[in-house]
Amino acid sequence: MALPAPSPIHLLRSHSSADKLSSPPLASWKAHTDSLLGIEEWGSQIITHGRDNKLHVWTRPEESTSIRQGPAILSDLLTPTICHSMDVNALNYCRFSLLNLAGTSAQEGLLAVPNLVESALVGNLFGVGYGVISVRTDQADIWSLPLCQRLHAAIGDPLDTSATAFSDGRSGRKSGIIMSMHLFYSALSAPSSSTSTRELRLLCAYEDGNVVLRKRTAPENKQTVEGRGWEVVWKSKLHVESVMAMAVSSDCTVALTVSADHLVGRYDLLEVTSESTPAGTAFKTKHPGNGAIAIRSDGRVCAIGGWDGKVRLYSTKTLKLIGTLVRHKQGCQAVTFASHIDRVPLCGDLKEDDSSSDDDEITIEEKHARGRWLIAGSTDAKVSIWALMSFEKTST
């Protein structure tokens, strides 16, 4: 039985005028010349990915004096500086996937993005230049940060030349474009293992409804092109429509997908040992048309943002509805859970003591309460923040 919906504890609105704000931003700047596909904090920096085919790494904005003393207008806020900038492919609306690398003296990471260069031309990738740039939107690249060096180019299936016609009149590769991706180390690897001995995996969701898990078979320090050095672990097609969003649990054992259809796909990211053991299971819901999904850090609860503006909460294990949040008048395009102080490290790659100084100023009870926050963003230009219950009994 679904629980009665609470009200959001905060509602953030978009402001373009010089009005004083009751909840002022720390920073406001035009990061890209086109709309944003993704944004994520990375240590002391922030990564943004825009439709302008650019990916920027910025310094994290510091709290300004004007904000500490009182409300500020947007023109008072400082603009962060760019630390790194890359040309990327934004033609298929798929945002980047960041894998933080712990255990190093400096901040390092791996970045997965849709492929930038035609596979026939990537032979020049590690040579003198790019030549004529074209795009393979069904393949992926992996870059290193902060060096901005491409390590793996055109990960996909270069031997698949089959084509199909899509609903918008296009014709192209049968799988269509990559809609969502997630780069991670296998949960089967020992957490204490070095990055050179752990199995790097890439999970991609496609326009035709397929989800494909690949693993790197090439040595750690070997650059790869045209999909060489990568092996398909499994393929699973649960959706009849394009995958609109995908979420992976913090321990990298489970993934969930949503689509325009009424299905939620649930996938086992551990090794599938036989064809009789499918990688994915489709769960039917009563609500078609979903554009966002997130899994809470404990893996027990997931949130799905619908095109009807509602956010529905489900048990991650059973996909039973446990609550509905109603506030937005237009489609919900983004949902995320706040980080929990006792969360497991993301795929074993976050440091145990990785916490901000602000965490020392709040109590354990407040940290646990903050870990149950859910944030939703809608095309109505509003962001809602919800304080949820623990769901200890209803989510099992």
Stockholm file with secondary structure:
# STOCKHOLM 1.0

chainA/1-396         MALPAPSPIHLLRSHSSADKLSSPPLASWKAHTDSLLGIEEWGSQIITHGRDNKLHVWTRPEESTSIRQGPAILSDLLTPTICHSMDVNALNYCRFSLLNLAGTSAQEGLLAVPNLVESALVGNLFGVGYGVISVRTDQADIWSLPLCQRLHAAIGDPLDTSATAFSDGRSGRKSGIIMSMHLFYSALSAPSSSTSTRELRLLCAYEDGNVVLRKRTAPENKQTVEGRGWEVVWKSKLHVESVMAMAVSSDCTVALTVSADHLVGRYDLLEVTSESTPAGTAFKTKHPGNGAIAIRSDGRVCAIGGWDGKVRLYSTKTLKLIGTLVRHKQGCQAVTFASHIDRVPLCGDLKEDDSSSDDDEITIEEKHARGRWLIAGSTDAKVSIWALMSFEKTST
#=GR chainA/1-396 SS CCBCCCCCSEEEECCCSSCCCSSCCSCCCCCCSSCEEEEEEETTEEEEEETTSEEEEEECCCCCHHHHHSCCCGGGSCCCCEEEEEECCCTTCCCCEEEEECSSSSCEEEEEEECCSCGGGGGGTTTTCCCSCCCCTTSEEEEEETTTEEEEEEESCTTCCCEEECTTSCEEETTCCEEEEEEEECTTSCTTSCTTTSCEEEEEEETTSEEEEEEECSCTTCCBCTTTTEEEEEEEECCSSCEEEEEECTTSSEEEEEESSSEEEEEECSCCCSTTSCSEEEEECSCCCEEEEEECTTSSEEEEEETTSCEEEEETTTCCEEEEECCCSSCEEEEEECCCTTCCCGGGCSCTTCCCGGGGGSCHHHHHHHTTEEEEEETTSEEEEEECCCCTTTTC
#=GC SS_cons         CCBCCCCCSEEEECCCSSCCCSSCCSCCCCCCSSCEEEEEEETTEEEEEETTSEEEEEECCCCCHHHHHSCCCGGGSCCCCEEEEEECCCTTCCCCEEEEECSSSSCEEEEEEECCSCGGGGGGTTTTCCCSCCCCTTSEEEEEETTTEEEEEEESCTTCCCEEECTTSCEEETTCCEEEEEEEECTTSCTTSCTTTSCEEEEEEETTSEEEEEEECSCTTCCBCTTTTEEEEEEEECCSSCEEEEEECTTSSEEEEEESSSEEEEEECSCCCSTTSCSEEEEECSCCCEEEEEECTTSSEEEEEETTSCEEEEETTTCCEEEEECCCSSCEEEEEECCCTTCCCGGGCSCTTCCCGGGGGSCHHHHHHHTTEEEEEETTSEEEEEECCCCTTTTC
//
